């Protein structure tokens, strides 16, 4: 699958996400946008995207985006750890759709970073996520 511009293969691999490859990233100056073309390995028993997939990739996108913002503000960090993660599932997505995880709010701090993201299937919102990360 050829991703739309400016997406490239996601450079940060994880044992959890290996079965979901290929995962793509649009690495911007202020955030990371992650995406997948929704395929069968991403689905639940009803054929929709699994909530765990949405949670994991939203968490990943928000954490990476917080890291970008901390670096831009020169806030020292050895990484981030998820303290809390919440999701609201808004609509269904279907196999073949482009599922994008875009962080649209970041409030960085020296000890905690807050973020929110919208998950879209072919530009239609299907979930909202919010997280708090501990700055290490």
Secondary structure, 3 states (H helix, E strand, C coil): CCCCCCCEECCCCCCCCHHHCCCEEEECCCCEEEEEECCHHHECCCCCECHHHHHHHHHHHHHHHHHHHHHHCCCCCCCEEEEEEEEEECCCCCCCCEEEEEEEEEECCCCEEEEEEEEEECCEEEEEEEEEEEEC
